[in-house]
């Protein structure tokens, strides 16, 4: 099995969406660094990605268990299939994924009531940009490999 499979590509694409939203929030924070009373924003999505990975791992475990049951007693296994389990196995990777924009209501750092720290925002933007670039590069290489296989190279 390849390291970058379809499931991995789907999750990486969602992570790219989350990183893009975070970059937009950081840009808004930077632009509003001198706006009186502005409260910085952040985007959270990593917990959702982790939950997706755990759900997908559970699906794989259930599939293996079901395969073992079918090889032992195929007719009995088919009769005892749980509709809820079937629905779970058919559910999409990105069910309910939505990067969450959260406000940072920490104490203001300037006299105008603003809590944006430009240095911290610039570091966050560099980190987010690096993460985005790495994921995009891995996905690109994955598609290049797939293209090579399709072309027979």
trRosetta pair geometry for C-beta under 8 A, 3 or more apart (Angstrom, degrees):
i j d omega theta_ij theta_ji phi_ij phi_ji
1 5 6.5 -26 179 -65 99 131
2 5 5.6 142 72 -70 89 75
2 142 7.9 124 143 -138 134 93
2 145 7.5 154 -146 121 147 145
3 8 7.4 18 143 -18 53 175
4 8 5.1 -128 -147 93 51 138
4 9 6.4 76 171 -59 89 84
4 12 7.9 -9 -145 -15 100 149
4 138 6.4 -179 -97 164 138 95
4 139 7.5 178 -165 -105 138 44
4 141 7.5 126 8 90 163 89
4 142 3.8 -108 121 -105 146 125
4 145 7.6 119 60 44 121 139
5 8 5.1 98 50 11 61 104
5 9 7.1 -115 108 -6 33 91
6 9 5.6 -54 -148 35 32 112
6 10 6.4 32 154 -20 66 104
7 10 5.8 -54 -151 34 31 111
7 11 6.4 23 155 -12 65 108
7 56 5.6 131 -165 -163 135 147
7 93 6.3 164 -142 -92 75 141
8 11 5.9 -58 -146 41 31 107
8 12 6.0 32 155 -20 66 109
8 142 7.8 -161 97 -112 114 157
9 12 5.6 -55 -142 39 29 112
9 13 6.3 34 156 -24 64 104
9 139 6.2 106 -132 -128 83 96
9 142 6.2 -163 -86 117 107 155
10 13 5.8 -52 -150 31 29 112
10 14 6.8 27 152 -15 62 103
10 93 4.6 91 124 67 140 156
10 94 6.6 -127 170 -38 107 103
11 14 5.7 -53 -152 36 36 111
11 15 6.4 38 149 -20 66 104
11 49 6.3 103 -169 -153 100 93
11 52 5.9 169 -113 111 106 132
11 53 6.5 66 -131 -74 155 84
11 56 7.7 -87 -58 -11 130 156
11 93 6.3 -106 -64 170 77 134
12 15 5.4 -52 -148 37 35 114
12 16 6.4 41 151 -23 65 100
12 135 5.2 176 -166 -165 100 105
12 138 6.7 -124 -141 89 153 116
12 139 5.5 179 120 -71 140 111
13 16 5.6 -48 -151 31 33 115
13 17 6.8 39 148 -20 62 100
13 139 7.3 102 -69 -113 74 149
14 17 5.5 -48 -154 31 37 115
14 18 6.5 37 149 -17 66 103
14 45 7.7 -158 149 167 92 131
14 49 6.5 168 104 -100 116 94
14 52 7.3 64 70 13 159 172
14 93 7.6 -143 -24 124 139 107
14 94 5.5 -180 -82 -108 132 110
14 97 5.2 -52 -148 173 132 162
15 18 5.5 -52 -149 37 36 113
15 19 6.3 36 152 -18 67 105
15 45 7.3 164 -121 113 53 125
15 49 5.7 52 -82 -107 94 145
15 135 5.9 -145 99 -127 118 159
16 19 5.7 -53 -144 39 32 110
16 20 6.3 37 153 -23 64 104
16 132 6.4 92 -134 -138 75 80
16 135 5.5 -162 -74 113 90 136
16 136 6.5 97 -113 -70 127 81
16 139 7.7 -34 -47 -15 140 152
17 20 5.7 -53 -150 33 30 114
17 21 6.6 29 153 -17 64 104
17 45 7.9 -165 92 -156 83 169
17 97 7.9 92 76 135 139 123
17 99 6.6 -159 123 -25 89 123
18 21 5.7 -53 -150 36 33 110
18 22 6.4 34 151 -20 65 105
18 43 6.5 175 -171 136 74 121
18 45 3.4 -122 -131 59 137 159
18 46 7.6 155 147 -54 156 54
18 48 7.9 174 -86 60 141 119
18 49 7.2 -91 -2 -46 158 120
18 99 4.3 158 -119 -89 75 122
19 22 5.4 -50 -146 36 35 114
19 23 6.3 39 152 -23 65 102
19 128 5.5 160 -161 -167 90 89
19 131 5.6 -154 -117 100 139 111
19 132 4.5 178 133 -80 143 94
19 135 7.2 162 4 30 153 144
20 23 5.7 -52 -150 33 31 113
20 24 6.6 33 151 -19 63 103
20 132 7.1 104 -64 -117 64 131
21 24 5.6 -52 -152 34 34 113
21 25 6.5 34 150 -19 65 103
21 43 4.6 155 115 -138 101 162
21 45 7.4 101 57 -33 129 136
21 99 4.3 152 58 91 157 155
21 101 7.1 -116 167 -72 118 93
22 25 5.6 -54 -151 35 35 112
22 26 6.4 34 151 -19 67 104
22 42 7.1 8 -134 -168 88 63
22 43 4.0 -132 -84 52 69 120
22 45 7.7 -115 -46 11 109 113
22 99 7.3 -117 -44 -170 78 143
22 124 7.8 -120 161 161 109 108
22 128 5.2 -152 106 -126 119 139
23 26 5.7 -52 -147 36 32 111
23 27 6.4 36 151 -21 64 104
23 125 6.7 85 -132 -133 76 78
23 128 5.2 178 -76 131 82 138
23 129 7.0 92 -107 -70 122 72
23 132 7.1 0 -47 -45 135 149
24 27 5.6 -52 -149 34 32 114
24 28 6.5 34 152 -19 64 103
24 43 7.9 63 57 -37 86 142
25 28 5.6 -52 -150 35 33 112
25 29 6.4 37 149 -21 64 103
25 41 4.6 -113 -159 102 110 101
25 42 6.0 130 132 -122 148 20
25 43 5.0 173 -2 -28 146 101
25 101 6.3 178 -91 -130 129 98
26 29 5.5 -50 -149 34 34 115
26 30 6.3 35 152 -20 66 105
26 121 5.5 151 -162 -164 89 88
26 124 5.4 -162 -112 103 132 114
26 125 4.8 171 140 -77 148 88
26 128 6.5 -171 -7 18 151 153
27 30 5.7 -54 -147 36 32 111
27 31 6.3 30 155 -18 66 107
27 125 7.6 96 -63 -107 65 124
28 31 5.8 -54 -144 38 30 110
28 32 6.1 7 162 1 65 115
28 41 6.4 1 84 41 126 119
29 32 6.2 -75 -145 51 24 95
29 33 6.9 59 150 -70 61 76
29 38 8.0 156 -134 142 55 123
29 40 4.5 39 -124 -134 118 93
29 41 6.3 -150 -64 38 100 69
29 116 5.0 166 -180 -123 89 119
29 121 5.1 -160 106 -116 122 133
30 33 5.8 -13 -161 -38 34 112
30 116 7.4 175 -87 -179 30 137
30 118 6.7 84 -127 -128 77 80
30 121 5.1 171 -74 139 86 145
30 122 7.5 93 -102 -66 122 69
30 125 7.4 10 -47 -50 137 141
32 35 4.1 -42 -162 14 83 128
32 38 4.2 -172 153 -156 121 166
32 114 7.5 -167 140 -137 84 122
32 116 6.5 147 95 -33 78 155
33 38 7.8 -100 -88 73 11 141
33 114 6.8 101 -178 160 38 145
33 116 4.5 -125 -118 101 66 137
33 118 5.3 35 -133 -75 149 99
33 121 7.4 -121 -85 15 115 156
34 112 7.4 52 -171 53 55 157
34 114 7.0 -114 -133 -24 17 171
35 38 4.0 69 83 -33 108 129
35 112 7.9 -174 117 128 26 134
35 114 6.3 126 72 -97 57 126
36 112 4.0 -104 -113 176 78 111
36 113 5.8 57 -175 45 70 103
36 114 6.5 -105 -127 -45 25 99
37 112 6.9 -92 -28 148 54 80
37 113 4.3 8 -88 97 55 130
37 114 6.7 -26 10 -69 12 65
38 113 7.9 125 25 103 44 84
38 114 5.0 19 51 -121 84 94
38 115 7.8 -137 98 29 64 66
38 116 6.5 -6 99 -21 113 118
39 103 5.3 41 118 -171 125 107
39 104 6.1 -170 170 71 89 63
39 105 5.7 -2 -154 -96 142 58
39 114 7.9 -154 -73 -141 36 50
39 115 5.8 22 -130 32 60 114
40 103 7.7 136 87 -159 43 59
40 104 4.5 -11 77 47 90 123
40 115 5.6 -106 1 90 99 90
40 116 4.8 134 -70 -89 110 77
40 121 7.5 -138 -132 -82 134 112
41 101 5.7 2 -179 -175 124 96
41 102 6.8 155 -157 79 72 39
41 103 5.6 -43 -103 -103 76 53
41 104 6.7 -162 -90 2 22 87
42 101 7.6 160 83 -153 35 53
42 102 5.5 -22 65 63 83 90
42 104 6.1 70 -9 -46 104 109
43 99 5.0 14 -177 166 113 117
43 100 6.8 149 -157 75 59 44
43 101 5.6 -28 -98 -97 77 60
43 102 7.4 155 -99 16 25 76
44 47 6.7 11 162 15 106 104
44 99 7.1 159 74 -165 36 70
44 100 4.8 -23 61 64 89 102
44 102 5.9 22 -2 -3 112 124
45 48 5.2 -56 -165 40 61 116
45 49 6.1 63 139 -25 82 101
45 97 7.6 54 -154 -168 108 92
45 99 4.1 -44 -68 -111 124 81
45 100 6.8 164 -71 17 65 72
46 49 5.5 -53 -149 35 36 113
46 50 6.3 38 153 -20 68 104
47 50 5.6 -51 -147 36 33 113
47 51 6.4 37 152 -20 65 103
48 51 5.6 -51 -149 35 32 113
48 52 6.5 36 151 -21 63 103
48 96 7.8 -141 -149 111 118 88
48 97 5.6 127 154 -127 134 76
48 98 7.6 -162 -116 45 168 46
48 99 7.7 -136 34 -90 145 46
48 100 7.9 142 -28 -12 130 102
49 52 5.6 -53 -153 33 33 114
49 53 6.5 34 151 -20 65 103
49 97 8.0 59 -75 -128 60 118
50 53 5.7 -52 -150 34 33 112
50 54 6.4 32 152 -17 65 106
51 54 5.7 -56 -149 38 32 111
51 55 6.3 34 153 -20 66 105
52 55 5.7 -54 -147 36 32 111
52 56 6.2 29 155 -17 66 107
52 93 5.8 64 -168 -178 118 77
52 94 7.2 7 -119 -93 141 42
52 97 7.0 7 -64 -80 136 115
53 56 5.8 -56 -147 39 30 110
53 57 6.3 33 152 -21 64 105
54 57 5.6 -51 -147 35 32 113
54 58 6.5 34 152 -20 63 104
55 58 5.6 -54 -151 36 32 112
55 59 6.5 38 149 -23 65 102
55 91 7.9 -64 163 88 133 126
56 59 5.4 -45 -149 30 36 117
56 60 6.7 39 151 -19 63 100
56 93 6.3 17 -76 -118 120 93
57 60 5.7 -52 -153 33 34 112
57 61 6.5 35 149 -20 65 104
58 61 5.5 -52 -149 35 35 114
58 62 6.4 36 153 -19 67 104
59 62 5.8 -55 -149 36 31 110
59 63 6.3 33 153 -22 65 106
59 88 7.1 -159 -97 136 90 91
59 89 5.7 132 -143 -121 98 65
60 63 5.6 -53 -148 34 31 114
60 64 6.6 32 153 -19 64 103
61 64 5.9 -54 -153 34 31 110
61 65 6.5 29 151 -16 64 107
62 65 5.6 -56 -148 40 33 111
62 66 6.1 34 153 -20 67 107
62 85 6.5 -166 -168 -166 142 111
62 88 7.6 64 30 99 172 121
62 89 6.4 -127 97 -83 134 108
63 66 5.7 -54 -145 38 30 111
63 67 6.3 34 154 -23 63 104
63 89 7.0 123 -70 -133 90 123
64 67 5.7 -52 -150 32 31 114
64 68 6.6 31 152 -19 63 103
65 68 5.8 -54 -153 33 33 111
65 69 6.6 32 151 -19 65 104
66 69 5.6 -53 -149 35 35 112
66 70 6.3 35 154 -21 67 105
66 77 7.1 125 -163 -179 69 123
67 70 5.8 -54 -147 35 31 111
67 71 6.6 27 156 -16 64 105
68 71 6.0 -56 -150 36 31 107
68 72 6.5 28 153 -19 64 108
69 72 5.8 -60 -151 36 32 110
69 73 7.0 -48 176 51 66 78
69 77 4.2 140 133 -115 102 125
70 73 7.8 -103 -144 70 21 40
70 74 5.1 41 -168 -110 70 70
70 77 4.7 -136 -86 86 56 160
70 78 7.5 67 -114 -50 93 79
71 74 7.5 34 -88 -65 16 84
72 77 7.4 114 61 -50 86 124
73 76 4.1 -2 131 38 120 118
73 77 5.8 142 88 -26 73 91
74 77 5.8 -63 -145 36 25 111
74 78 6.4 21 162 -17 64 107
75 78 6.0 -57 -150 35 30 108
75 79 6.6 27 154 -18 64 108
76 79 5.8 -57 -150 35 32 112
76 80 6.3 14 159 -7 66 115
77 80 6.2 -70 -145 45 27 101
77 81 7.3 56 153 -58 61 81
78 81 6.2 -21 -161 -24 36 112
81 85 7.0 -131 -176 69 71 114
81 86 6.0 55 161 -54 114 116
82 85 3.9 73 77 8 107 111
82 86 6.8 -177 89 -12 55 82
83 86 5.5 -52 -146 35 35 113
83 87 6.3 36 155 -19 66 104
84 87 5.7 -53 -149 36 32 112
84 88 6.4 35 150 -21 64 105
85 88 5.5 -50 -147 35 34 114
85 89 6.3 33 154 -19 65 105
86 89 5.8 -55 -148 37 30 110
86 90 6.4 21 155 -12 64 111
87 90 5.9 -63 -146 43 30 106
87 91 6.6 50 151 -48 64 94
88 91 5.7 -37 -154 0 33 119
91 95 5.3 -30 174 -34 106 149
92 95 4.8 134 67 -50 86 85
94 97 4.4 -67 -164 10 80 128
104 115 6.3 -138 110 103 105 132
105 115 7.8 131 -151 17 21 160
106 115 5.3 148 74 -167 84 149
107 115 6.7 142 98 -108 31 119
108 111 7.9 130 132 -82 130 5
108 112 7.5 -151 -171 78 139 46
108 113 4.6 -103 -93 -150 153 33
108 114 5.9 84 -145 54 101 27
108 115 5.0 -108 -112 -69 45 79
109 114 7.1 -54 50 98 74 69
109 115 5.5 100 -2 -136 87 52
109 116 7.5 -125 41 56 117 31
109 117 5.9 39 34 -73 168 88
110 113 7.3 -45 79 26 79 22
110 114 4.9 0 45 56 117 94
110 115 7.9 -152 16 -78 80 30
116 121 6.3 8 -171 -43 95 135
117 120 4.0 50 92 16 113 115
117 121 6.5 166 85 -16 57 85
118 121 5.5 -56 -144 37 33 113
118 122 6.2 34 158 -21 67 105
119 122 5.9 -54 -149 34 29 111
119 123 6.6 28 153 -16 63 105
120 123 5.7 -54 -149 37 33 110
120 124 6.3 34 152 -19 66 106
121 124 5.6 -54 -147 38 31 112
121 125 6.3 34 153 -22 65 105
122 125 5.6 -50 -146 34 31 113
122 126 6.5 33 153 -19 63 103
123 126 5.7 -53 -150 35 33 111
123 127 6.4 31 152 -17 65 107
124 127 5.7 -55 -147 39 32 111
124 128 6.1 31 155 -18 67 109
125 128 5.7 -54 -141 40 30 110
125 129 6.0 32 157 -20 64 109
126 129 5.8 -55 -144 38 27 112
126 130 6.4 29 155 -20 62 107
127 130 5.8 -56 -150 35 28 111
127 131 6.4 28 154 -17 64 107
128 131 5.8 -55 -148 37 31 111
128 132 6.2 33 153 -21 65 107
129 132 5.6 -54 -146 36 30 113
129 133 6.3 31 155 -20 65 107
130 133 5.8 -54 -146 36 30 111
130 134 6.4 30 156 -20 64 106
131 134 5.9 -55 -149 35 29 111
131 135 6.4 23 157 -13 64 108
132 135 6.1 -61 -150 40 28 106
132 136 6.1 24 157 -17 66 112
133 136 5.8 -57 -142 40 27 110
133 137 6.1 29 158 -21 64 109
134 137 5.9 -57 -148 36 26 111
134 138 6.4 25 155 -17 63 107
135 138 5.8 -55 -147 36 31 110
135 139 6.3 28 156 -16 65 107
136 139 5.8 -56 -148 39 30 110
136 140 6.2 34 153 -22 65 107
137 140 5.6 -53 -146 35 30 114
137 141 6.4 29 156 -17 64 105
138 141 5.9 -55 -148 37 30 109
138 142 6.4 35 151 -23 63 106
139 142 5.4 -52 -149 33 34 116
139 143 6.5 29 155 -14 66 104
140 143 5.9 -57 -150 38 31 106
140 144 6.3 33 150 -21 65 106
141 144 5.4 -51 -145 36 34 115
141 145 6.4 38 154 -20 65 102
142 145 5.8 -54 -153 34 30 111
142 146 6.5 29 150 -17 63 107
143 146 5.4 -51 -145 38 36 114
143 147 6.2 42 152 -23 66 104
144 147 5.5 -51 -147 35 31 114
144 148 6.5 35 151 -22 63 102
145 148 5.6 -52 -151 32 33 113
145 149 6.6 32 151 -18 64 103
146 149 5.7 -53 -152 34 33 111
146 150 6.4 33 151 -19 66 105
147 150 5.7 -54 -148 36 32 111
147 151 6.2 22 156 -10 66 110
148 151 5.9 -61 -144 45 29 104
148 153 4.4 -87 -159 64 82 107
149 152 7.5 34 180 -74 30 31
149 153 7.8 -83 -59 45 21 71
